[in-house]
Amino acid sequence: MKSTLYTVYAPPKRGLPYLAVTLMPDGTATARPFDTEIDAATYIREVAAGGARDPSTH
């Protein structure tokens, strides 16, 4: 059985946001931008724990 994957991508160059990315078992992906790596990682932890909104609804 496939599971949802979560990760944070660093910006490729200065001035771009960090991306909190959720990869769903059905093949869809969502990305949400954040100013800091800490904010993105916190969001991912909350989504994975069920404490944040479902990223597919963004």
C-alpha positions as CSV (number, residue, x, y, z in Angstrom):
1,M,0.0,0.0,0.0
2,K,1.3,3.4,-0.9
3,S,1.5,6.2,1.7
4,T,1.6,9.9,1.6
5,L,5.1,11.5,1.5
6,Y,6.1,14.8,2.9
7,T,9.2,16.9,2.2
8,V,10.6,20.4,2.3
9,Y,12.5,21.7,-0.7
10,A,15.1,24.5,-0.3
11,P,14.8,27.3,-2.8
12,P,17.1,27.0,-5.9
13,K,18.3,30.6,-5.5
14,R,18.1,33.4,-3.0
15,G,14.7,35.2,-2.9
16,L,12.5,32.2,-3.7
17,P,10.5,30.4,-1.0
18,Y,11.0,27.0,0.7
19,L,8.3,24.6,-0.5
20,A,6.4,22.2,1.8
21,V,5.4,19.4,-0.6
22,T,2.9,16.6,-0.1
23,L,2.9,13.7,-2.5
24,M,-0.4,11.8,-2.4
25,P,-0.8,8.0,-3.0
26,D,-3.0,8.8,-6.1
27,G,-0.1,10.6,-7.7
28,T,-1.2,14.2,-7.0
29,A,1.2,16.7,-5.4
30,T,0.6,19.9,-3.5
31,A,3.2,22.6,-2.6
32,R,2.9,25.5,-0.3
33,P,5.5,28.2,-0.1
34,F,7.1,29.4,3.1
35,D,9.7,32.1,3.9
36,T,11.8,29.8,6.2
37,E,12.7,26.2,6.3
38,I,11.5,26.0,9.9
39,D,8.0,27.3,8.9
40,A,7.8,24.8,6.1
41,A,8.9,21.9,8.3
42,T,6.5,22.8,11.0
43,Y,3.7,22.9,8.5
44,I,4.7,19.4,7.2
45,R,4.8,18.0,10.7
46,E,1.3,19.4,11.4
47,V,-0.2,18.0,8.2
48,A,1.4,14.6,8.7
49,A,0.0,14.5,12.3
50,G,-3.4,15.6,11.1
51,G,-3.3,18.9,12.9
52,A,-3.2,21.2,9.8
53,R,-5.6,21.5,6.9
54,D,-5.5,18.8,4.3
55,P,-3.0,20.1,1.7
56,S,-5.3,18.8,-1.1
57,T,-7.8,21.5,-0.1
58,H,-5.4,24.5,-0.6
